[in-house]
Amino acid sequence: MSARTAIRLSIAVALAVLFGYPLVWMAMTSLKTVPEVEASAWSLPSRLYGGNYAAVFRAGNFGLYYANSVLVCGVSVLVASLAAAAAAYAFARMEFRGKEALFLLLLGGMMIPVHVTLVPLHLLMDRLGLLNTVFALIGPYVAFALPVSVFIMRGFFEALPRDMEDAARLDGCTASGAFWRVALPLSAPALSTIFIFNFVNMWNEFAFALTLAGGTSTTLPVGIYQVSTGAFSANIPGVTAGLTIGVIPGLIVYFLAQRHIVRGMTAGALSG
């Protein structure tokens, strides 16, 4: 092993420990009892205690919050991904008046802090009768995900050769047929990128979920907040159990497709 390789490996291990240890500590603490944590917050659990997880699901209503998060994130990510792919394909392959101006206007949405829309969205959802429902989150989540998603997808479509699409058109495919049958399947790396990127952001989103979806319609991050400030405010293992439950889905999705994230982001950035 060369000195350069050893240095790089050492830095990688140090960063892994630095960023991974808080997650390990959180999971470890969630398997301890309250007296064990009070005695020593840094020691290993004397035995694996799963009662904290049962308690947060029972007292914290985590089953319902989990279902709400899955519904909101699943629908929002699917709609945002398909809408972004269709819009990006039009920007990449079609010519129409005002195309570049419209694209720049769409990208302008990336420069607006999303939280400045909290009050207007609260008033809008109240008038539409959607306030305190999971449906109040789907529209904003899709809208906020579109600018960066279209940017990545457009760059990817522009990098794709037109040969297969032209062949499909010669065989009788319409423009929409070429998109669904040829371009969309080939864009799997970029689709994976925006899917994972948006899923992680939506799964962990707190401010809009707290403001727009309350009561039994709230999502997991708000549920964790309610648990940590309510019945489990003095129960550190219970709070860390809730946090562990919330972190696991994002970690699984990210680690399963991390290579797609790098490939898709690189394609979108270099080709855009």
C-alpha positions in Angstrom: 0.0 0.0 0.0 1.4 3.3 -1.0 1.7 6.3 1.3 -0.9 8.2 -0.6 -3.4 5.3 -0.5 -2.8 4.9 3.3 -3.4 8.6 3.9 -6.7 8.5 1.8 -7.8 5.4 3.7 -7.0 7.0 7.0 -9.0 10.1 6.1 -11.9 8.0 4.9 -11.9 5.9 8.2 -11.7 9.1 10.3 -14.7 10.7 8.4 -16.7 7.4 8.7 -16.1 7.4 12.5 -16.9 11.1 12.8 -20.2 11.0 10.9 -21.2 7.4 11.8 -20.6 7.4 15.6 -23.6 9.6 16.4 -25.9 7.1 14.5 -24.2 4.2 16.3 -24.6 6.0 19.7 -28.3 6.7 19.0 -29.1 3.1 18.1 -27.1 1.8 21.1 -28.9 4.2 23.5 -32.3 3.1 22.1 -31.6 -0.4 23.3 -30.8 0.7 26.9 -33.1 1.3 29.9 -33.5 4.7 31.5 -31.4 3.8 34.6 -28.6 2.5 32.4 -28.5 5.8 30.5 -28.6 7.8 33.7 -25.7 5.7 35.1 -23.5 6.0 31.9 -24.6 7.5 28.6 -21.6 6.2 26.8 -21.4 2.6 27.9 -22.7 -0.4 26.0 -26.1 -1.8 27.0 -25.9 -4.7 29.4 -28.7 -6.4 27.4 -30.6 -5.5 24.3 -33.8 -3.9 25.5 -36.5 -3.5 22.9 -39.2 -2.1 25.1 -38.4 1.5 24.0 -39.5 0.7 20.4 -42.7 -0.9 21.6 -43.4 2.1 23.9 -43.0 4.8 21.2 -45.3 2.8 18.8 -47.9 2.4 21.5 -47.8 5.8 23.2 -46.4 7.8 20.4 -48.8 6.6 17.7 -45.8 6.0 15.4 -47.7 3.4 13.3 -50.0 6.1 12.0 -47.3 8.6 11.5 -45.2 6.1 9.6 -48.2 5.4 7.3 -48.7 9.1 6.7 -45.0 9.6 5.9 -45.0 6.7 3.5 -48.2 8.0 1.8 -47.0 11.6 1.5 -43.5 10.7 0.4 -44.5 7.9 -2.0 -47.1 10.0 -3.9 -45.1 13.2 -3.9 -41.9 11.5 -5.1 -43.7 9.6 -7.8 -45.6 12.6 -9.1 -42.5 14.9 -8.9 -40.3 12.4 -10.7 -42.7 11.8 -13.6 -43.6 15.4 -14.0 -39.9 16.4 -13.9 -39.0 13.8 -16.5 -41.8 14.9 -18.9 -40.9 18.6 -18.5 -37.2 17.9 -18.9 -37.7 15.8 -22.0 -39.6 18.7 -23.6 -36.9 21.2 -22.7 -34.2 18.8 -24.0 -35.8 17.6 -27.2 -38.4 20.0 -28.4 -38.2 23.6 -29.8 -40.8 26.1 -28.8 -41.0 29.8 -28.2 -39.7 31.0 -24.9 -38.2 27.7 -24.0 -35.0 29.1 -22.4 -36.9 31.8 -20.6 -39.4 29.3 -19.2 -36.5 27.0 -18.1 -34.7 29.9 -16.3 -38.0 30.9 -14.7 -38.4 27.3 -13.4 -34.8 27.3 -12.1 -35.5 30.5 -10.3 -37.6 28.5 -7.9 -34.3 27.0 -6.6 -33.3 30.5 -5.4 -36.4 31.1 -3.3 -36.2 30.0 0.3 -39.2 27.6 0.5 -40.1 28.5 4.1 -41.1 32.0 3.1 -44.2 30.4 1.5 -45.4 28.8 4.8 -47.9 31.5 5.7 -49.4 31.9 2.2 -49.6 28.1 1.9 -51.3 27.9 5.3 -53.9 30.4 4.2 -54.4 28.6 0.8 -54.8 25.2 2.3 -57.2 26.5 4.9 -59.4 28.0 2.1 -59.2 24.8 0.1 -60.3 22.8 3.1 -57.1 20.7 3.0 -55.5 22.1 6.2 -54.5 19.4 8.7 -54.6 16.6 6.1 -51.8 14.7 4.5 -53.0 16.2 1.1 -51.9 19.6 2.2 -48.3 18.4 1.9 -48.3 16.7 -1.4 -48.7 19.8 -3.6 -46.0 21.8 -1.9 -43.6 18.9 -1.8 -44.0 18.3 -5.5 -43.7 22.0 -6.4 -40.5 22.4 -4.4 -39.0 19.3 -5.8 -39.6 20.2 -9.5 -36.8 22.8 -10.2 -33.8 20.8 -9.2 -35.4 17.6 -10.6 -36.0 19.2 -14.0 -32.5 20.5 -14.0 -30.9 17.1 -13.5 -33.3 15.3 -15.9 -32.8 17.9 -18.7 -29.0 17.5 -18.5 -29.4 13.7 -18.6 -31.7 13.7 -21.6 -29.4 16.1 -23.5 -26.5 13.7 -23.0 -28.5 10.8 -24.4 -27.9 10.0 -28.1 -31.0 10.6 -30.3 -30.5 7.5 -32.4 -32.8 5.1 -30.5 -35.5 7.8 -30.3 -35.2 8.5 -34.1 -35.5 4.8 -34.8 -38.6 4.6 -32.7 -40.1 7.5 -34.5 -39.4 5.8 -37.8 -41.2 2.7 -36.6 -44.3 4.8 -35.9 -43.8 6.0 -32.4 -45.2 9.4 -31.5 -43.2 11.9 -29.5 -44.9 10.7 -26.3 -44.3 7.1 -27.3 -40.6 7.7 -27.8 -40.5 9.3 -24.3 -42.3 6.5 -22.5 -40.8 3.6 -24.4 -37.2 4.8 -25.1 -36.1 7.9 -23.2 -37.7 7.2 -19.8 -36.2 3.7 -19.4 -32.8 4.9 -20.4 -32.9 7.7 -17.8 -33.0 5.2 -14.9 -29.8 6.6 -13.3 -31.1 10.2 -13.3 -34.6 9.1 -12.1 -33.0 7.2 -9.3 -31.1 10.3 -8.3 -34.1 12.6 -8.1 -36.2 9.8 -6.5 -33.7 9.3 -3.7 -32.8 13.0 -3.3 -36.5 14.0 -3.0 -37.4 11.0 -0.8 -34.8 11.9 1.8 -35.8 15.6 1.8 -39.5 14.9 2.0 -39.1 12.1 4.6 -37.2 14.4 6.9 -39.1 17.6 6.3 -40.5 19.1 9.5 -41.7 22.8 9.1 -44.4 22.2 6.5 -45.6 19.0 8.1 -45.9 20.8 11.5 -47.7 23.8 9.9 -49.9 22.2 7.3 -50.7 18.7 8.6 -51.7 18.4 12.3 -53.3 15.8 14.5 -53.6 12.3 13.1 -52.5 13.5 9.7 -49.0 14.5 10.7 -45.9 12.8 9.6 -43.1 11.0 11.4 -40.7 14.0 12.0 -43.5 15.8 13.8 -44.4 12.7 15.7 -40.8 12.4 16.9 -40.9 16.0 18.0 -44.2 15.5 19.9 -42.8 12.4 21.6 -39.5 14.2 22.6 -41.4 17.1 24.1 -44.3 15.1 25.6 -44.5 11.8 27.3 -40.9 10.9 26.5 -39.3 14.2 27.3 -37.3 12.7 30.2 -36.9 9.3 28.5 -33.7 9.5 26.4 -33.8 5.9 25.3 -37.4 6.4 24.1 -36.5 9.5 22.2 -33.5 7.8 20.5 -35.7 4.9 19.6 -38.0 7.2 17.8 -35.1 8.9 16.0 -33.7 5.5 15.0 -37.1 4.5 13.5 -37.1 7.7 11.5 -33.6 7.5 10.2 -33.7 3.9 9.0 -35.8 4.3 5.8 -33.6 7.1 4.5 -30.4 5.2 5.2 -31.7 2.1 3.5 -32.8 4.0 0.4 -29.6 5.9 0.2 -27.2 3.0 0.6 -29.2 0.9 -1.9 -28.7 3.4 -4.7 -25.8 5.7 -3.7 -24.0 5.0 -7.0 -27.0 6.1 -9.0 -26.9 9.4 -7.0 -23.4 10.1 -8.1 -23.9 9.1 -11.7 -27.1 11.0 -12.1 -25.9 14.2 -10.4 -22.7 14.1 -12.5 -24.6 13.7 -15.7 -27.0 16.5 -14.9 -24.3 18.9 -13.8 -21.9 18.3 -16.7 -24.5 18.3 -19.4 -26.8 21.1 -18.3 
